[in-house]
Amino acid sequence: MSWHKHLESSWFRSDMAAASQPHDVDGNVTADYWLAWPPYVTDNTADPAHHSNVLRRRFKTRERAMAHADKTWPLEVHS
């Protein structure tokens, strides 16, 4: 398994791609959807990894967010 639990609402891979629910500053979940985060940061707004694109895509389950991250940012490419 390439995914590791940080919190019940926040999971990550060894390359730091992540699937998580939005949290407030105290770590409390603030939404019932999941986000898929890339293993890198970019300023390119056309890149699916740009934060505006990440925040736009919402998933109903953790597994769907993880599957999206695995497909969009394969582990072997960014590790």
KELUMTI-991615 format. One record per atom (N, C-alpha, C): x, y, z. Coordinates in steps of 0.02 Angstrom, whole numbers, plus 50000, padded with zeros to 5 digits. Example, Ala and Ser with C-alpha at 12.3 -4.5 7.8 and 13.67 -1.06 7.14 Angstrom:
2
506604971650390;506154977550390;506604983550390;506424988850354;506844994750357;506455000250394;
//
This chain:
79
500424994150000;500005000050000;500455006350000;500305010849956;500725016849952;500435022749991;499845021950021;499525027350059;499605026150134;499715031550171;499815031250243;499345036150278;499075034150334;498615038450370;498985043350415;498825049650407;499075054850454;498525056050506;497935057350482;497315057850522;496785053850485;496225052550516;495695049050480;495475053050419;495555059550421;495345063950366;495935066550325;496515063450332;497105065750295;497595060050284;497695058150221;498125052650202;498655055150154;499235051950152;499775054150108;500175048150081;500525049550026;500985044549996;501695046550014;502165042150000;502865043450016;503145049449977;502865051149920;503085057049882;502725063449904;502295062849953;501915068249984;501285070349945;501085066549895;500415067649867;499935066049924;499335068949923;498885067949980;498155067849959;497755064950001;497025065049996;496785067250064;496415072750066;496195075150131;495545079050126;495215079550183;494635083850188;494885090650212;494535096050194;494735102650219;494705102850295;495185106450325;495235107150398;495275114550416;495075116150477;495185122950501;495865123150536;496045128750564;496705129550596;496795124950657;496255122550686;496295118050743;496275110650723;496265109250657;496265102450633;495575099250629;495045103250637;494365100650632;494135100450559;493835094950538;493585094250470;493025099350458;493065102850402;492575108150388;492125106650328;492205100750297;491795098950239;491735091350234;491245089050196;491145081850190;491435079050126;491795083050088;492115080650026;492875079850037;493195076749988;493915075549990;494255079149933;494885080949943;495305084049892;495905079549878;496155079749816;496755076049797;497305081049785;497835080649825;498385085349822;498985082349786;499335086249744;499915083749707;500535083149752;501045079749727;501665079149766;502155084949753;501915090149719;502345095949705;501925102249702;502255107949702;501925114449700;502075117649632;501595120949603;501705124349539;501335130949536;501605135649498;501265141949485;500885141849419;500945136449382;500625135749317;499875134249326;499455139149311;498735138349321;498415133149275;498765131149222;498505125949178;498655118949205;499105118349252;499305111949281;498755109549330;498555103249326;498055100649374;498295101049447;498945102149457;499225102649524;499165109649554;499005114549513;498935121449540;498375121449592;498485125049647;498005124849703;497295126749682;497205131149634;496525132949613;496175127049580;496545122849545;496255116849514;496135111449565;496585110749614;496495105849667;495855107449707;495765113649724;495185115649764;494525115049726;494555115249660;493955114749618;493705107649613;494155102649616;493965095649610;493785092849679;493195090449686;492965087649750;492745080449740;492925076249787;492775069049783;492335067049842;491885062349830;491425060049882;491765055549933;492285052149912;492625047549957;493385048449955;493705046150007;494435046150011;494725041949955;494425036249942;494675031649891;494665034849821;494145038749806;494115042149741;494655047549735;494775051149789;495305056149789;495985052849780;496095047249814;496725043649808;496815041049737;496295038249708;496325035649640;496495041249591;496205047149601;496355052849558;497095054749564;497345055149624;498055056849635;498505051449603;498335045149612;498735039749583;498755040049507;498185041849477;498145042249404;498485048549378;498375054249411;498625060649387;499365061649403;499585059349461;500285060049483;500545053149505;500685048749458;500915041949477;501525042249523;501535038049571;502065037949621;502755037149590;502855032749543;503515031549516;503795037449476;503365041949453;503595047749415;503885053049460;503615053949521;503815059349565;504205057249626;504385050949631;504735048649691;505485049249683;
//
